[in-house]
Amino acid sequence: MINYTGDRINFGLALEKARHEGIKVDMFVCGEDCALTTADKTAGRRGLCGTMFVFKIIGAMAERGDSLEDLVKTSKSIASNMGTMGLALGPCSLPGQGPLFQVADDVIEIGLGVHGEAGVGQMPLPTAHDAVKKLIDHMTSETSATRLDLEAGEQIAVILNNLGGTSKLEELILAREIVTQLSGRGYKVVRFYAGHLMTSLEMSGILISILKVTKNPEWLELLDSPTTAPAWPTPLHSIVNGPSRFNPQPIPVQTQEKENEFPILGVALSAEGAEKVTTIISAVSKALIDLETRLNQLDSGCGDGDCGSTHAQGAKVLADSLPTLDTAHPRVLLRQLGVLAEKMGGSSGGVYSLLFTGAAKAFMDQVSGDVDPSAWVRALRFGLETVMKYGGAEPGDRTMIDALHPALLILEQSGGSISSEVVCAAGKASMQGAESTATMLARAGRASYVSRDKVNEADPGAIAAATWFNIITDTLK
């Protein structure tokens, strides 16, 4: 049993009744809490998640038929070789009641138990690294009477216990920190378990339990004994001898010199044309950065709410890379833009990378001479077809395609005569297409999974595409 007053009383009562019935029983009280710094007469060290080590090892011993005396003796030995300490970002609450204590948003509770009680102190909200360091420092502090003494090279088993409300992402981030920091201090983590082993309702927090196994290697065999207990996890980290982690050597990659990255230049623009391309890229970058808030707002109801941030990130990369872009050679430029688009992140980065990479095919046939204006129209066609091929979206599915496809049709219907009027009409059609997505049924992207009544504004990706397309048309007309 674990060391809480209620547990001691009720388990003690059960033990006395069993003895009256002639049943051979004994009781062991586990208390491995490292939060207390003195050994003054109190209720004593609380029993925490380290008790799971006792349950697993003693359970395996009992299953193989060891004596009661050996079980009690081993239980005491386990308790004297382990320690536990934890933290919480928030309290738990009993059903129908409010929180049992309060934790401010900018602090964490240190050294708490599992019955909803507050900890022994607080500290400003730290990083995962600093939080783990604080717990390990306290657990091994030479000034603490409840410390866990660890020697260099000590073999240890570790439990990272999720108190109930910690996300799996946070849990595994902390798991990495714990293994890294313990290994960095010269200790050898031979078993590492993480999961919901001893919860406290919905408390957002964790407990770290460390068991020394250097002098008791049999405990590892008992920890590894098969069990059908649903909460006992497979070890995340399990070694006996040798290095704790293996990192293979990276595969060598042959790289080309930067100036030879795109050796086939293809057709070239005039100096005036290259200057216009530079002007357009600069204006597009600024416009997409300015649109960040609006695009995020449009994306908040039907997506991740980061469409504007993604486009702004891509725009900043584009602006920073402008001096290195080959604005005189369309084929090279489009391939460069395809590479840069990957740095946007998210699905938008992939879509734009496909768009530009596909568009570059329009300039593969002609290796020299002046640029045929109709090649730009073919580039838009090839780019959109590439996006539709791999992305699965089509016109009318409420995506950026609905901003660019109407413009493409107008340009193609011009019969190769790309006049100022045609360019203006294409720009207008692009923006109208983007705005029309507000009434479309989403059939692609995250919006397709969202309730129809929440998808009632224009698609942010379409608005972004129409914005940069109109910058192009305004510059060319």
C-alpha positions as a Python dict, from the first residue, in 0.01 Angstrom:
ca = {
    (1, 'M'): (0, 0, 0),
    (2, 'I'): (106, 362, -41),
    (3, 'N'): (171, 597, 247),
    (4, 'Y'): (-144, 803, 296),
    (5, 'T'): (-334, 814, 625),
    (6, 'G'): (-656, 678, 478),
    (7, 'D'): (-472, 394, 306),
    (8, 'R'): (-284, 301, 622),
    (9, 'I'): (-602, 291, 830),
    (10, 'N'): (-810, 88, 586),
    (11, 'F'): (-535, -154, 484),
    (12, 'G'): (-443, -195, 851),
    (13, 'L'): (-806, -277, 933),
    (14, 'A'): (-816, -534, 652),
    (15, 'L'): (-492, -691, 776),
    (16, 'E'): (-623, -723, 1133),
    (17, 'K'): (-946, -883, 1014),
    (18, 'A'): (-754, -1128, 795),
    (19, 'R'): (-533, -1232, 1083),
    (20, 'H'): (-844, -1292, 1296),
    (21, 'E'): (-953, -1533, 1023),
    (22, 'G'): (-621, -1716, 1043),
    (23, 'I'): (-493, -1586, 709),
    (24, 'K'): (-120, -1532, 684),
    (25, 'V'): (-76, -1172, 570),
    (26, 'D'): (170, -889, 606),
    (27, 'M'): (173, -524, 510),
    (28, 'F'): (433, -305, 347),
    (29, 'V'): (389, 74, 332),
    (30, 'C'): (560, 237, 34),
    (31, 'G'): (676, 598, 63),
    (32, 'E'): (932, 714, -193),
    (33, 'D'): (839, 1083, -230),
    (34, 'C'): (1147, 1304, -271),
    (35, 'A'): (963, 1636, -236),
    (36, 'L'): (1024, 1669, 139),
    (37, 'T'): (1363, 1811, 234),
    (38, 'T'): (1365, 1710, 602),
    (39, 'A'): (1296, 1389, 793),
    (40, 'D'): (1099, 1558, 1073),
    (41, 'K'): (810, 1369, 1232),
    (42, 'T'): (523, 1410, 985),
    (43, 'A'): (288, 1180, 803),
    (44, 'G'): (601, 1066, 623),
    (45, 'R'): (702, 1035, 260),
    (46, 'R'): (405, 983, 33),
    (47, 'G'): (372, 673, -179),
    (48, 'L'): (370, 779, -544),
    (49, 'C'): (418, 625, -885),
    (50, 'G'): (732, 440, -781),
    (51, 'T'): (490, 198, -622),
    (52, 'M'): (431, 66, -974),
    (53, 'F'): (784, -77, -962),
    (54, 'V'): (688, -260, -643),
    (55, 'F'): (362, -391, -790),
    (56, 'K'): (531, -520, -1107),
    (57, 'I'): (835, -681, -946),
    (58, 'I'): (655, -827, -644),
    (59, 'G'): (367, -942, -863),
    (60, 'A'): (607, -1136, -1084),
    (61, 'M'): (774, -1287, -777),
    (62, 'A'): (439, -1390, -630),
    (63, 'E'): (336, -1546, -960),
    (64, 'R'): (644, -1770, -960),
    (65, 'G'): (570, -1877, -602),
    (66, 'D'): (814, -1683, -382),
    (67, 'S'): (742, -1675, -7),
    (68, 'L'): (558, -1394, 169),
    (69, 'E'): (872, -1315, 367),
    (70, 'D'): (1073, -1272, 45),
    (71, 'L'): (801, -1051, -103),
    (72, 'V'): (805, -817, 197),
    (73, 'K'): (1184, -809, 213),
    (74, 'T'): (1212, -727, -158),
    (75, 'S'): (941, -463, -130),
    (76, 'K'): (1143, -282, 135),
    (77, 'S'): (1458, -311, -74),
    (78, 'I'): (1285, -165, -381),
    (79, 'A'): (1148, 128, -180),
    (80, 'S'): (1493, 209, -40),
    (81, 'N'): (1637, 221, -392),
    (82, 'M'): (1391, 455, -559),
    (83, 'G'): (1252, 806, -550),
    (84, 'T'): (971, 1002, -713),
    (85, 'M'): (890, 1366, -771),
    (86, 'G'): (646, 1545, -998),
    (87, 'L'): (499, 1869, -1122),
    (88, 'A'): (167, 1998, -1250),
    (89, 'L'): (45, 2282, -1469),
    (90, 'G'): (-305, 2256, -1329),
    (91, 'P'): (-517, 2081, -1063),
    (92, 'C'): (-777, 1810, -1087),
    (93, 'S'): (-1138, 1836, -976),
    (94, 'L'): (-1371, 1584, -821),
    (95, 'P'): (-1683, 1515, -1030),
    (96, 'G'): (-1938, 1786, -961),
    (97, 'Q'): (-1688, 2008, -780),
    (98, 'G'): (-1443, 2277, -875),
    (99, 'P'): (-1062, 2253, -884),
    (100, 'L'): (-905, 2132, -561),
    (101, 'F'): (-636, 2402, -576),
    (102, 'Q'): (-527, 2682, -808),
    (103, 'V'): (-222, 2711, -1032),
    (104, 'A'): (-160, 3042, -1209),
    (105, 'D'): (-98, 3036, -1583),
    (106, 'D'): (264, 3148, -1546),
    (107, 'V'): (377, 2896, -1281),
    (108, 'I'): (393, 2521, -1220),
    (109, 'E'): (331, 2328, -899),
    (110, 'I'): (630, 2127, -776),
    (111, 'G'): (631, 1815, -559),
    (112, 'L'): (263, 1722, -558),
    (113, 'G'): (88, 1396, -481),
    (114, 'V'): (-182, 1192, -653),
    (115, 'H'): (-483, 1271, -436),
    (116, 'G'): (-548, 1623, -565),
    (117, 'E'): (-333, 1796, -303),
    (118, 'A'): (-112, 2090, -395),
    (119, 'G'): (265, 2058, -412),
    (120, 'V'): (535, 2175, -176),
    (121, 'G'): (619, 2481, -388),
    (122, 'Q'): (593, 2663, -717),
    (123, 'M'): (829, 2797, -982),
    (124, 'P'): (786, 3022, -1287),
    (125, 'L'): (664, 2834, -1593),
    (126, 'P'): (983, 2675, -1738),
    (127, 'T'): (1081, 2499, -2057),
    (128, 'A'): (1066, 2119, -2065),
    (129, 'H'): (1444, 2113, -2021),
    (130, 'D'): (1438, 2336, -1713),
    (131, 'A'): (1141, 2154, -1561),
    (132, 'V'): (1312, 1816, -1585),
    (133, 'K'): (1638, 1962, -1454),
    (134, 'K'): (1455, 2110, -1154),
    (135, 'L'): (1303, 1774, -1061),
    (136, 'I'): (1624, 1575, -1101),
    (137, 'D'): (1826, 1837, -911),
    (138, 'H'): (1580, 1825, -622),
    (139, 'M'): (1560, 1443, -617),
    (140, 'T'): (1939, 1411, -598),
    (141, 'S'): (2019, 1716, -385),
    (142, 'E'): (2274, 1641, -113),
    (143, 'T'): (2094, 1880, 123),
    (144, 'S'): (1768, 1685, 111),
    (145, 'A'): (1695, 1414, 365),
    (146, 'T'): (1469, 1236, 114),
    (147, 'R'): (1716, 1240, -175),
    (148, 'L'): (1791, 949, -404),
    (149, 'D'): (2167, 885, -404),
    (150, 'L'): (2289, 804, -755),
    (151, 'E'): (2647, 718, -843),
    (152, 'A'): (2821, 761, -1176),
    (153, 'G'): (2741, 467, -1401),
    (154, 'E'): (2434, 376, -1195),
    (155, 'Q'): (2188, 156, -1385),
    (156, 'I'): (1836, 287, -1343),
    (157, 'A'): (1480, 213, -1450),
    (158, 'V'): (1256, 516, -1497),
    (159, 'I'): (881, 573, -1508),
    (160, 'L'): (736, 890, -1655),
    (161, 'N'): (382, 886, -1521),
    (162, 'N'): (112, 1091, -1690),
    (163, 'L'): (-117, 1224, -1418),
    (164, 'G'): (-414, 1222, -1655),
    (165, 'G'): (-435, 1546, -1849),
    (166, 'T'): (-93, 1574, -2011),
    (167, 'S'): (-98, 1531, -2388),
    (168, 'K'): (98, 1250, -2548),
    (169, 'L'): (308, 1507, -2733),
    (170, 'E'): (409, 1677, -2406),
    (171, 'E'): (465, 1340, -2241),
    (172, 'L'): (710, 1224, -2507),
    (173, 'I'): (891, 1560, -2518),
    (174, 'L'): (951, 1519, -2144),
    (175, 'A'): (1051, 1156, -2196),
    (176, 'R'): (1329, 1261, -2431),
    (177, 'E'): (1445, 1528, -2186),
    (178, 'I'): (1455, 1283, -1897),
    (179, 'V'): (1660, 1021, -2082),
    (180, 'T'): (1894, 1285, -2226),
    (181, 'Q'): (1957, 1458, -1894),
    (182, 'L'): (1997, 1142, -1688),
    (183, 'S'): (2238, 1001, -1948),
    (184, 'G'): (2422, 1332, -1952),
    (185, 'R'): (2480, 1305, -1578),
    (186, 'G'): (2648, 970, -1621),
    (187, 'Y'): (2358, 741, -1531),
    (188, 'K'): (2260, 446, -1746),
    (189, 'V'): (1887, 430, -1825),
    (190, 'V'): (1824, 60, -1886),
    (191, 'R'): (1443, 73, -1881),
    (192, 'F'): (1214, 367, -1950),
    (193, 'Y'): (837, 351, -1921),
    (194, 'A'): (589, 627, -2005),
    (195, 'G'): (212, 637, -1980),
    (196, 'H'): (-91, 657, -1751),
    (197, 'L'): (22, 431, -1467),
    (198, 'M'): (-107, 627, -1164),
    (199, 'T'): (-344, 907, -1257),
    (200, 'S'): (-510, 1184, -1063),
    (201, 'L'): (-829, 1232, -1265),
    (202, 'E'): (-764, 1505, -1526),
    (203, 'M'): (-461, 1666, -1359),
    (204, 'S'): (-221, 1818, -1611),
    (205, 'G'): (112, 1699, -1479),
    (206, 'I'): (367, 1420, -1449),
    (207, 'L'): (563, 1216, -1196),
    (208, 'I'): (918, 1090, -1249),
    (209, 'S'): (1012, 771, -1063),
    (210, 'I'): (1369, 638, -1064),
    (211, 'L'): (1468, 288, -946),
    (212, 'K'): (1832, 185, -895),
    (213, 'V'): (1889, -165, -1035),
    (214, 'T'): (2272, -179, -1048),
    (215, 'K'): (2297, -422, -755),
    (216, 'N'): (1973, -604, -832),
    (217, 'P'): (1977, -709, -1200),
    (218, 'E'): (1706, -968, -1132),
    (219, 'W'): (1460, -681, -1096),
    (220, 'L'): (1496, -612, -1467),
    (221, 'E'): (1393, -970, -1548),
    (222, 'L'): (1091, -930, -1323),
    (223, 'L'): (1001, -596, -1482),
    (224, 'D'): (1017, -771, -1818),
    (225, 'S'): (789, -1053, -1707),
    (226, 'P'): (478, -1072, -1928),
    (227, 'T'): (162, -916, -1795),
    (228, 'T'): (-190, -855, -1922),
    (229, 'A'): (-228, -538, -1713),
    (230, 'P'): (-355, -287, -1972),
    (231, 'A'): (-171, 13, -1826),
    (232, 'W'): (175, -145, -1807),
    (233, 'P'): (360, 1, -2107),
    (234, 'T'): (617, -142, -2341),
    (235, 'P'): (951, 19, -2252),
    (236, 'L'): (1039, 318, -2467),
    (237, 'H'): (1403, 263, -2380),
    (238, 'S'): (1539, -80, -2293),
    (239, 'I'): (1907, -174, -2279),
    (240, 'V'): (2123, -394, -2062),
    (241, 'N'): (2470, -354, -2207),
    (242, 'G'): (2624, -131, -2471),
    (243, 'P'): (2545, 223, -2576),
    (244, 'S'): (2199, 363, -2501),
    (245, 'R'): (2140, 491, -2855),
    (246, 'F'): (2275, 411, -3199),
    (247, 'N'): (2296, 677, -3466),
    (248, 'P'): (2393, 539, -3808),
    (249, 'Q'): (2633, 733, -4025),
    (250, 'P'): (2452, 956, -4273),
    (251, 'I'): (2447, 840, -4633),
    (252, 'P'): (2689, 1057, -4834),
    (253, 'V'): (2516, 1278, -5089),
    (254, 'Q'): (2692, 1422, -5389),
    (255, 'T'): (2604, 1786, -5431),
    (256, 'Q'): (2647, 2014, -5729),
    (257, 'E'): (2802, 2354, -5712),
    (258, 'K'): (2540, 2622, -5667),
    (259, 'E'): (2611, 2783, -6002),
    (260, 'N'): (2554, 2446, -6175),
    (261, 'E'): (2234, 2360, -5989),
    (262, 'F'): (2023, 2453, -6292),
    (263, 'P'): (2271, 2420, -6581),
    (264, 'I'): (2014, 2449, -6864),
    (265, 'L'): (1910, 2813, -6874),
    (266, 'G'): (1668, 2805, -7166),
    (267, 'V'): (1512, 3114, -7318),
    (268, 'A'): (1588, 3454, -7170),
    (269, 'L'): (1385, 3767, -7096),
    (270, 'S'): (1499, 4109, -7195),
    (271, 'A'): (1652, 4334, -6931),
    (272, 'E'): (1320, 4514, -6905),
    (273, 'G'): (1137, 4181, -6863),
    (274, 'A'): (1374, 4062, -6592),
    (275, 'E'): (1327, 4391, -6410),
    (276, 'K'): (948, 4348, -6423),
    (277, 'V'): (982, 3999, -6277),
    (278, 'T'): (1189, 4140, -5991),
    (279, 'T'): (926, 4409, -5929),
    (280, 'I'): (648, 4150, -5928),
    (281, 'I'): (825, 3917, -5681),
    (282, 'S'): (898, 4205, -5447),
    (283, 'A'): (536, 4327, -5458),
    (284, 'V'): (396, 3974, -5412),
    (285, 'S'): (614, 3919, -5105),
    (286, 'K'): (494, 4239, -4941),
    (287, 'A'): (129, 4174, -5025),
    (288, 'L'): (128, 3822, -4879),
    (289, 'I'): (295, 3942, -4561),
    (290, 'D'): (32, 4217, -4529),
    (291, 'L'): (-245, 3957, -4581),
    (292, 'E'): (-131, 3736, -4293),
    (293, 'T'): (-399, 3840, -4042),
    (294, 'R'): (-685, 3827, -4293),
    (295, 'L'): (-588, 3487, -4430),
    (296, 'N'): (-552, 3344, -4079),
    (297, 'Q'): (-898, 3475, -3995),
    (298, 'L'): (-1049, 3316, -4307),
    (299, 'D'): (-874, 2989, -4218),
    (300, 'S'): (-974, 2985, -3851),
    (301, 'G'): (-1321, 2843, -3901),
    (302, 'C'): (-1239, 2566, -4144),
    (303, 'G'): (-867, 2493, -4112),
    (304, 'D'): (-569, 2528, -3884),
    (305, 'G'): (-593, 2908, -3869),
    (306, 'D'): (-239, 2940, -4002),
    (307, 'C'): (-288, 2989, -4376),
    (308, 'G'): (-180, 3352, -4349),
    (309, 'S'): (122, 3265, -4136),
    (310, 'T'): (226, 2999, -4386),
    (311, 'H'): (198, 3238, -4680),
    (312, 'A'): (379, 3510, -4487),
    (313, 'Q'): (659, 3268, -4404),
    (314, 'G'): (691, 3177, -4772),
    (315, 'A'): (682, 3545, -4869),
    (316, 'K'): (964, 3629, -4630),
    (317, 'V'): (1177, 3347, -4770),
    (318, 'L'): (1098, 3472, -5121),
    (319, 'A'): (1194, 3830, -5037),
    (320, 'D'): (1518, 3722, -4872),
    (321, 'S'): (1607, 3505, -5171),
    (322, 'L'): (1526, 3764, -5437),
    (323, 'P'): (1890, 3871, -5491),
    (324, 'T'): (1982, 3509, -5575),
    (325, 'L'): (1693, 3439, -5817),
    (326, 'D'): (1756, 3417, -6190),
    (327, 'T'): (1480, 3653, -6302),
    (328, 'A'): (1606, 3654, -6661),
    (329, 'H'): (1546, 3283, -6735),
    (330, 'P'): (1186, 3162, -6673),
    (331, 'R'): (1274, 2793, -6660),
    (332, 'V'): (1542, 2840, -6399),
    (333, 'L'): (1330, 3091, -6204),
    (334, 'L'): (1030, 2859, -6182),
    (335, 'R'): (1246, 2570, -6064),
    (336, 'Q'): (1404, 2796, -5803),
    (337, 'L'): (1059, 2905, -5685),
    (338, 'G'): (957, 2539, -5661),
    (339, 'V'): (1247, 2473, -5425),
    (340, 'L'): (1182, 2785, -5216),
    (341, 'A'): (810, 2704, -5185),
    (342, 'E'): (895, 2396, -4980),
    (343, 'K'): (1016, 2629, -4705),
    (344, 'M'): (663, 2766, -4660),
    (345, 'G'): (570, 2452, -4473),
    (346, 'G'): (226, 2296, -4455),
    (347, 'S'): (21, 2181, -4750),
    (348, 'S'): (46, 2527, -4912),
    (349, 'G'): (420, 2486, -4950),
    (350, 'G'): (373, 2153, -5125),
    (351, 'V'): (102, 2290, -5353),
    (352, 'Y'): (311, 2588, -5463),
    (353, 'S'): (615, 2370, -5514),
    (354, 'L'): (408, 2151, -5748),
    (355, 'L'): (267, 2458, -5923),
    (356, 'F'): (606, 2613, -6002),
    (357, 'T'): (780, 2284, -6079),
    (358, 'G'): (503, 2187, -6320),
    (359, 'A'): (501, 2532, -6478),
    (360, 'A'): (873, 2508, -6558),
    (361, 'K'): (796, 2234, -6814),
    (362, 'A'): (653, 2499, -7045),
    (363, 'F'): (1005, 2631, -7108),
    (364, 'M'): (1183, 2300, -7166),
    (365, 'D'): (1134, 2279, -7544),
    (366, 'Q'): (1299, 2608, -7635),
    (367, 'V'): (1663, 2630, -7527),
    (368, 'S'): (1749, 2974, -7664),
    (369, 'G'): (1601, 3289, -7810),
    (370, 'D'): (1329, 3522, -7687),
    (371, 'V'): (1041, 3414, -7463),
    (372, 'D'): (716, 3332, -7641),
    (373, 'P'): (436, 3510, -7443),
    (374, 'S'): (209, 3209, -7489),
    (375, 'A'): (466, 3001, -7298),
    (376, 'W'): (355, 3177, -6978),
    (377, 'V'): (-1, 3065, -7045),
    (378, 'R'): (117, 2708, -7103),
    (379, 'A'): (318, 2737, -6780),
    (380, 'L'): (2, 2819, -6585),
    (381, 'R'): (-178, 2528, -6752),
    (382, 'F'): (103, 2281, -6675),
    (383, 'G'): (133, 2408, -6318),
    (384, 'L'): (-239, 2372, -6246),
    (385, 'E'): (-253, 2028, -6405),
    (386, 'T'): (36, 1916, -6185),
    (387, 'V'): (-139, 2046, -5872),
    (388, 'M'): (-467, 1879, -5970),
    (389, 'K'): (-292, 1551, -6053),
    (390, 'Y'): (-124, 1512, -5717),
    (391, 'G'): (-352, 1718, -5493),
    (392, 'G'): (-678, 1568, -5619),
    (393, 'A'): (-868, 1899, -5632),
    (394, 'E'): (-1052, 2029, -5937),
    (395, 'P'): (-1224, 2358, -6031),
    (396, 'G'): (-1525, 2403, -5804),
    (397, 'D'): (-1375, 2222, -5505),
    (398, 'R'): (-1310, 2548, -5313),
    (399, 'T'): (-932, 2576, -5343),
    (400, 'M'): (-673, 2807, -5497),
    (401, 'I'): (-749, 2639, -5831),
    (402, 'D'): (-1077, 2831, -5838),
    (403, 'A'): (-878, 3155, -5845),
    (404, 'L'): (-634, 3054, -6120),
    (405, 'H'): (-841, 2831, -6350),
    (406, 'P'): (-1089, 3104, -6462),
    (407, 'A'): (-796, 3330, -6545),
    (408, 'L'): (-629, 3051, -6740),
    (409, 'L'): (-941, 2999, -6953),
    (410, 'I'): (-952, 3368, -7051),
    (411, 'L'): (-583, 3368, -7141),
    (412, 'E'): (-622, 3052, -7351),
    (413, 'Q'): (-930, 3187, -7530),
    (414, 'S'): (-732, 3490, -7645),
    (415, 'G'): (-569, 3277, -7915),
    (416, 'G'): (-219, 3384, -7823),
    (417, 'S'): (-290, 3757, -7834),
    (418, 'I'): (-208, 3859, -7480),
    (419, 'S'): (-331, 4217, -7492),
    (420, 'S'): (-373, 4456, -7203),
    (421, 'E'): (-749, 4396, -7211),
    (422, 'V'): (-700, 4020, -7191),
    (423, 'V'): (-459, 4057, -6900),
    (424, 'C'): (-705, 4281, -6713),
    (425, 'A'): (-992, 4038, -6776),
    (426, 'A'): (-783, 3749, -6647),
    (427, 'G'): (-703, 3936, -6327),
    (428, 'K'): (-1068, 4020, -6272),
    (429, 'A'): (-1173, 3660, -6333),
    (430, 'S'): (-914, 3541, -6084),
    (431, 'M'): (-1046, 3757, -5800),
    (432, 'Q'): (-1408, 3676, -5884),
    (433, 'G'): (-1321, 3307, -5880),
    (434, 'A'): (-1157, 3341, -5538),
    (435, 'E'): (-1453, 3528, -5391),
    (436, 'S'): (-1698, 3272, -5534),
    (437, 'T'): (-1544, 3002, -5314),
    (438, 'A'): (-1747, 3145, -5024),
    (439, 'T'): (-2056, 2968, -5161),
    (440, 'M'): (-1885, 2650, -5281),
    (441, 'L'): (-1905, 2312, -5113),
    (442, 'A'): (-1557, 2219, -4999),
    (443, 'R'): (-1446, 1893, -5155),
    (444, 'A'): (-1072, 1916, -5091),
    (445, 'G'): (-845, 2024, -4808),
    (446, 'R'): (-929, 2044, -4437),
    (447, 'A'): (-1242, 2247, -4504),
    (448, 'S'): (-1398, 1935, -4661),
    (449, 'Y'): (-1408, 1773, -4316),
    (450, 'V'): (-1577, 2070, -4147),
    (451, 'S'): (-1950, 2124, -4104),
    (452, 'R'): (-2097, 2314, -4400),
    (453, 'D'): (-2239, 2594, -4182),
    (454, 'K'): (-1886, 2683, -4069),
    (455, 'V'): (-1751, 2717, -4423),
    (456, 'N'): (-1915, 3041, -4531),
    (457, 'E'): (-1627, 3270, -4626),
    (458, 'A'): (-1387, 3274, -4918),
    (459, 'D'): (-1110, 3016, -4923),
    (460, 'P'): (-792, 3183, -4790),
    (461, 'G'): (-568, 2997, -5034),
    (462, 'A'): (-781, 3119, -5326),
    (463, 'I'): (-768, 3479, -5200),
    (464, 'A'): (-390, 3457, -5169),
    (465, 'A'): (-358, 3318, -5523),
    (466, 'A'): (-587, 3585, -5670),
    (467, 'T'): (-388, 3853, -5489),
    (468, 'W'): (-52, 3759, -5638),
    (469, 'F'): (-204, 3690, -5978),
    (470, 'N'): (-352, 4041, -5986),
    (471, 'I'): (-17, 4188, -5892),
    (472, 'I'): (119, 4019, -6204),
    (473, 'T'): (-161, 4147, -6427),
    (474, 'D'): (-144, 4499, -6283),
    (475, 'T'): (229, 4511, -6354),
    (476, 'L'): (197, 4374, -6710),
    (477, 'K'): (-100, 4581, -6829),
}
